């Protein structure tokens, strides 16, 4: 019996020694080179103490969805700089064309495979918030010492709200300018457009710049709202949507503006253009002498050799009565509600919405950052074009017309207005048809 007790006691002593040895071993592993995983530390007996402050955490990859290939170039730089400061977070940029972007995003939202972070447009914010396809960022913003909605234009802040909650951090804002081919003006013996121009100046210049063989058109009057007829409608005192959510296409002032705009196509001073990508190509190839394009085109136009050598930009011409307007809009940064790593996704968006990130976006000429006080950095990012005009137009900018179902009625309006550009309808009839289908859509909201 004594022998058994003695043997049992020896076993206990040996176990106690082994336990001490095990604890000592886990402390030693803390000083080992990186590559040791937390799981290895814990299995060695270190428990929580061994894993605290461990630098061996495997990097998480956060996907970032956007649609502008021109802006993507600048974001490569921002991503590289962010990853150096945050080695445990990798950003995978996913670039898709505008039309394909929204189709793919809808499919991804339905299947629960949204990018961790992605761009959001004012057209689609209601759809994504009302269907809970986007994360509520209110609490994260309130707790952040880097992001405050007080630093952004309140118009943009409000657009990205739903039921009093903030769902996006504003990314940028934009206005629309009149781009023109200086070489074409020189050859025609015309002065360059400036802030003194009215619609009459635009029309007269377009006639002189249009070549008989149509190798060059004077002005690009494409079927496009934001970079086209919206600007003329608001310059003329018309409207697209009324405060009580009714269509403004049957407003006499709206019809009058549309008649002026379509006149360029009817008289052969503009080609018939319905494809979005074709518009920029016509300007970049010198096939049109003037066209309306947003500030977000800066990096792409600057990278185009023909544009850089021959073109410039100025403010939009005023209406005959002196009315001025330039469509104002902006994008937002969003997070998927089922992101794989909420903390990492927010860290990326927090950086993009911080003063540091917003200033960097402006310095790289990616877009006019939404953060108050960063406009000068964007203007100074490019010496090729007179881009300060985009900032100058903010004082009379008109927020892009929207409602809860903007994308629905905009597509239907395009279908009805197309006939005015092809000559199948009068402009007035096309506008009245547009008002009808738009009101039918608005009634469903």
C-alpha positions in Angstrom: 0.0 0.0 0.0 2.8 2.4 0.9 4.5 1.6 -2.3 1.4 2.5 -4.2 1.1 5.8 -2.3 4.7 6.6 -3.0 4.4 5.8 -6.7 1.3 7.9 -6.9 3.1 10.8 -5.2 6.0 10.5 -7.6 3.5 10.7 -10.5 2.0 13.9 -9.1 5.4 15.5 -8.7 6.4 14.6 -12.3 3.1 16.0 -13.6 3.7 19.2 -11.7 7.2 19.6 -13.1 5.9 18.9 -16.6 3.3 21.7 -16.1 5.9 24.1 -15.1 8.0 23.2 -18.1 5.1 23.6 -20.4 4.4 27.2 -19.1 8.0 28.1 -19.5 8.0 26.8 -23.1 5.1 29.0 -24.0 6.8 32.1 -22.7 9.9 31.3 -24.8 7.8 31.1 -28.0 6.7 34.7 -27.6 10.2 35.7 -28.7 10.3 33.5 -31.7 10.2 34.9 -35.3 6.9 35.8 -36.9 5.1 33.1 -38.8 4.1 31.4 -35.4 0.4 31.3 -35.3 -1.8 32.1 -32.4 -3.2 28.6 -32.5 0.4 27.3 -32.1 0.9 29.5 -29.1 -2.3 28.3 -27.4 -1.6 24.7 -28.1 1.8 25.1 -26.3 0.0 26.1 -23.2 0.3 29.9 -23.4 -3.4 30.6 -23.4 -4.5 34.2 -23.8 -1.2 35.7 -22.5 0.8 34.1 -25.4 -1.5 35.5 -28.1 -1.8 39.1 -26.8 -0.2 41.6 -29.2 0.8 38.8 -31.6 2.1 40.3 -34.9 1.4 37.0 -36.7 -2.3 37.6 -37.5 -3.1 36.6 -41.0 -3.9 39.6 -43.3 -7.6 39.9 -44.2 -8.5 40.9 -47.8 -11.2 43.5 -48.2 -12.8 43.8 -51.6 -13.5 47.3 -53.0 -16.0 47.7 -55.8 -16.1 50.7 -58.2 -17.0 51.5 -61.8 -14.5 54.1 -63.1 -11.3 52.8 -64.7 -9.8 56.3 -64.8 -10.2 56.8 -61.0 -8.9 53.3 -60.4 -5.4 54.4 -61.4 -5.3 56.9 -58.5 -6.8 54.5 -56.1 -4.0 52.0 -56.7 -1.7 54.6 -55.1 -4.0 55.2 -52.2 -4.4 51.4 -51.6 -0.6 50.9 -51.6 -0.2 53.7 -49.1 -3.0 52.4 -46.9 -1.6 48.9 -46.9 1.8 50.1 -45.8 0.2 51.7 -42.7 -2.1 48.7 -42.2 -0.1 45.6 -43.1 -2.8 43.2 -41.8 -5.4 44.6 -44.3 -5.2 44.0 -48.1 -7.5 45.8 -50.5 -8.6 44.0 -53.6 -10.0 46.5 -56.1 -12.8 45.3 -58.4 -13.5 47.6 -61.3 -16.6 47.1 -63.5 -18.1 49.4 -66.1 -21.0 51.6 -65.1 -23.9 49.6 -66.6 -22.4 46.2 -65.6 -21.6 47.5 -62.1 -25.2 47.8 -61.1 -26.3 44.6 -62.7 -23.5 42.7 -60.9 -24.2 44.6 -57.6 -27.9 43.6 -57.7 -27.0 40.0 -58.3 -24.4 40.0 -55.5 -26.8 41.7 -53.1 -29.4 39.0 -53.7 -26.9 36.2 -53.3 -25.2 37.7 -50.3 -21.8 38.2 -52.1 -21.5 42.0 -52.2 -18.0 43.4 -52.2 -17.0 44.3 -48.6 -16.8 48.0 -49.6 -18.2 49.7 -52.7 -19.3 52.9 -54.3 -22.9 54.0 -54.0 -24.7 56.5 -56.3 -27.5 58.8 -55.3 -29.8 57.1 -57.8 -29.6 53.8 -55.9 -29.2 54.7 -52.3 -32.9 54.3 -51.4 -33.1 50.9 -53.1 -30.1 49.6 -51.1 -31.0 51.1 -47.8 -34.7 50.2 -47.9 -33.8 46.6 -48.8 -31.1 46.4 -46.1 -28.4 45.8 -48.6 -26.0 48.3 -47.1 -24.6 48.7 -43.6 -25.8 51.4 -41.2 -22.7 53.4 -40.4 -24.2 55.8 -37.9 -22.6 54.3 -34.7 -19.2 53.8 -36.4 -19.2 57.5 -37.5 -20.2 58.7 -34.1 -17.4 56.8 -32.4 -14.8 57.8 -35.0 -12.2 60.5 -34.3 -11.4 60.6 -38.1 -14.8 60.9 -39.8 -17.4 63.6 -39.0 -20.4 64.5 -41.2 -19.9 68.1 -40.2 -16.9 68.1 -42.6 -19.0 67.4 -45.7 -21.7 69.4 -47.7 -24.9 68.7 -45.9 -26.7 68.1 -49.2 -24.6 65.1 -49.8 -24.8 63.9 -46.2 -28.6 64.0 -46.3 -28.8 62.1 -49.6 -27.0 59.2 -48.1 -29.4 59.0 -45.1 -32.4 56.8 -44.6 -34.8 56.9 -41.6 -32.3 59.3 -39.9 -29.4 56.9 -40.2 -26.2 57.5 -42.1 -25.4 54.7 -44.6 -22.5 56.2 -46.6 -19.5 58.4 -46.1 -19.5 61.0 -48.8 -16.8 60.4 -51.4 -16.8 63.3 -53.7 -18.9 65.9 -55.6 -19.0 67.0 -59.2 -20.3 69.6 -61.5 -20.5 69.8 -65.3 -18.3 71.9 -67.5 -18.1 72.9 -71.2 -15.1 71.1 -72.8 -13.9 72.5 -76.1 -11.2 71.9 -78.7 -8.9 74.9 -78.8 -7.4 73.9 -82.0 -10.8 73.7 -83.7 -11.6 77.2 -82.4 -8.2 78.5 -83.6 -8.8 77.1 -87.1 -12.3 78.7 -87.2 -10.9 82.0 -86.0 -13.2 82.0 -82.9 -12.5 83.2 -79.4 -12.6 80.5 -76.7 -15.8 80.2 -74.7 -15.8 81.8 -71.3 -18.1 83.0 -68.5 -19.7 85.6 -70.8 -21.1 83.0 -73.1 -24.9 82.4 -73.5 -26.9 79.8 -75.4 -26.7 82.0 -78.4 -22.9 82.0 -78.4 -22.9 78.3 -78.1 -25.3 77.9 -81.1 -23.4 80.3 -83.3 -20.1 78.7 -82.5 -21.5 75.3 -83.2 -22.6 76.4 -86.7 -19.1 77.7 -87.5 -17.3 74.7 -86.1 -19.4 72.0 -87.9 -17.7 71.0 -91.1 -19.7 70.3 -94.3 -18.4 66.7 -94.5 -19.3 66.1 -90.9 -15.8 65.2 -90.1 -16.3 67.5 -87.1 -19.5 68.5 -85.4 -19.8 71.8 -83.5 -21.5 70.5 -80.3 -22.3 67.2 -78.7 -26.0 67.1 -77.8 -26.3 63.4 -76.8 -29.2 61.7 -75.1 -27.8 62.1 -71.7 -29.3 63.9 -68.6 -26.5 64.7 -66.1 -23.9 65.6 -68.8 -26.5 67.0 -71.1 -30.0 68.4 -71.1 -30.5 68.5 -67.3 -28.2 71.5 -67.2 -30.2 73.4 -69.9 -33.5 72.6 -68.2 -32.4 74.2 -64.9 -30.6 77.1 -66.6 -33.9 77.9 -68.3 -35.9 77.8 -65.0 -37.5 74.5 -65.8 -37.4 71.4 -63.6 -37.3 67.6 -63.9 -39.1 66.8 -60.6 -41.2 69.1 -58.5 -41.0 69.4 -54.7 -44.2 67.4 -54.4 -42.7 64.6 -56.5 -44.3 65.2 -59.9 -42.6 65.2 -63.3 -41.5 68.5 -64.6 -41.1 67.4 -68.2 -44.4 69.0 -69.2 -43.3 72.4 -67.7 -43.2 74.9 -70.6 -39.7 76.0 -69.5 -38.5 72.5 -69.6 -39.9 71.9 -73.0 -38.3 75.1 -74.2 -34.9 74.1 -73.0 -35.3 70.6 -74.6 -36.2 72.2 -77.9 -33.0 74.3 -77.8 -30.9 71.2 -76.9 -32.4 68.9 -79.6 -32.1 71.7 -82.2 -28.3 70.9 -82.5 -29.2 67.3 -83.6 -32.0 68.4 -85.9 -29.8 70.9 -87.7 -26.9 68.5 -88.0 -24.7 70.4 -85.6 -24.4 67.4 -83.4 -24.4 63.6 -84.2 -27.1 61.4 -82.9 -25.5 59.7 -79.8 -27.3 57.3 -77.5 -24.3 55.3 -76.2 -22.7 56.6 -73.0 -19.1 55.4 -73.8 -19.3 56.9 -77.3 -19.7 60.5 -76.0 -16.2 60.7 -74.5 -14.7 58.9 -77.5 -16.1 61.6 -79.9 -14.4 64.3 -77.8 -11.2 62.5 -77.5 -11.0 61.8 -81.2 -11.7 65.4 -82.2 -15.0 64.5 -83.9 -16.9 67.1 -81.8 -15.6 70.5 -81.0 -17.6 71.1 -77.8 -19.3 68.8 -75.3 -20.6 68.7 -71.7 -18.7 66.4 -69.3 -18.4 66.1 -65.6 -15.4 66.8 -63.4 -14.9 63.1 -62.8 -13.5 62.8 -66.3 -10.4 64.8 -65.4 -7.9 61.9 -65.0 -9.1 60.2 -68.2 -9.0 63.3 -70.3 -5.6 64.4 -68.9 -4.2 60.9 -69.8 -5.5 61.3 -73.4 -2.8 62.8 -75.6 -5.2 64.5 -78.0 -7.2 66.1 -75.2 -4.1 67.2 -73.3 -2.7 68.9 -76.4 -5.9 70.4 -77.9 -8.6 70.9 -75.3 -9.7 72.9 -72.3 -12.8 73.4 -70.1 -14.9 76.4 -68.9 -18.1 77.1 -67.1 -21.4 76.3 -68.8 -23.1 79.1 -70.9 -26.0 80.9 -69.4 -29.5 80.9 -70.7 -30.7 83.9 -72.8 -32.2 85.4 -69.6 -28.9 84.9 -67.7 -29.9 81.7 -65.8 -27.0 79.6 -64.7 -26.9 76.0 -63.4 -24.6 73.0 -63.4 -25.8 69.7 -62.2 -24.2 68.8 -58.8 -23.9 65.3 -57.5 -21.7 63.1 -55.4 -20.9 59.5 -54.5 -20.7 57.7 -51.2 -18.6 54.9 -49.7 -20.6 51.9 -48.5 -20.0 48.7 -46.6 -21.8 45.4 -47.2 -23.9 44.3 -44.2 -22.3 40.8 -44.4 -18.7 41.9 -44.9 -16.2 39.2 -43.9 -14.4 41.6 -41.5 -16.4 44.5 -40.3 -13.5 46.2 -38.5 -11.1 46.0 -41.4 -13.8 47.2 -43.9 -14.6 50.2 -41.6 -10.9 51.0 -41.2 -10.6 51.3 -45.0 -13.8 53.4 -45.4 -12.7 55.5 -42.3 -9.5 56.3 -44.1 -11.2 57.2 -47.3 -13.5 59.5 -45.4 -10.9 61.1 -43.2 -9.2 64.4 -43.9 -6.0 62.5 -44.9 -7.8 60.2 -47.3 -10.0 62.9 -48.8 -7.0 65.2 -49.3 -5.0 62.4 -50.9 -7.9 61.7 -53.3 -7.9 65.4 -54.3 -4.1 65.6 -54.6 -4.0 62.7 -57.0 -6.7 64.3 -59.2 -9.0 61.4 -58.7 -12.1 63.5 -58.0 -13.2 66.7 -56.2 -13.2 65.4 -52.6 -16.3 66.0 -50.7 -14.4 67.0 -47.5 -14.7 70.8 -47.0 -11.5 72.7 -47.8 -9.9 70.1 -50.1 -11.0 71.7 -53.4 -7.8 73.6 -53.9 -5.8 70.4 -53.7 -7.8 69.0 -56.6 -7.4 72.2 -58.6 -3.7 72.1 -58.1 -3.4 68.5 -59.1 -3.7 69.4 -62.8 -2.1 72.2 -64.7 -3.2 71.0 -68.2 -6.8 72.3 -68.0 -8.6 75.2 -66.3 -10.4 73.0 -63.9 -11.1 75.7 -61.3 -14.3 76.4 -63.3 -15.8 73.2 -61.8 -15.4 74.7 -58.3 -16.6 78.1 -59.4 -19.9 76.6 -60.6 -20.7 75.2 -57.1 -22.3 78.5 -56.1 -25.1 78.0 -58.5 -25.0 74.2 -58.8 -28.3 72.3 -59.0 -28.5 69.0 -57.1 -29.2 66.1 -59.5 -32.9 65.4 -59.5 -33.8 62.2 -57.7 -36.5 60.3 -55.8 -36.8 56.9 -54.3 -37.0 55.3 -57.8 -34.8 57.5 -59.9 -33.2 54.7 -61.9 -36.7 53.4 -62.9 -38.2 56.6 -64.2 -34.9 57.8 -65.8 -34.7 54.8 -68.0 -38.4 55.2 -69.0 -37.9 58.9 -69.7 -34.9 58.0 -72.0 -37.1 55.7 -74.0 -39.7 58.4 -74.6 -37.2 61.2 -75.3 -35.3 59.2 -77.8 -37.9 59.9 -80.5 -37.2 63.6 -80.3 -33.6 63.0 -81.2 -34.4 60.6 -84.0 -37.1 62.9 -85.4 -39.9 60.3 -84.8 -41.6 62.7 -82.4 -41.8 66.4 -81.8 -39.8 67.6 -78.8 -43.0 68.7 -77.1 -44.7 65.3 -77.6 -41.6 63.5 -76.4 -41.5 65.6 -73.2 -45.2 65.0 -72.5 -44.8 61.3 -73.0 -41.8 61.4 -70.6 -43.9 63.3 -68.0 -46.6 60.6 -68.3 -44.4 57.6 -67.7 -42.4 59.4 -65.0 -45.6 60.3 -63.1 -46.8 56.7 -63.4 -43.5 55.6 -61.8 -43.6 58.2 -59.1 -47.1 57.2 -58.2 -45.8 53.8 -57.2 -43.4 55.1 -54.6 
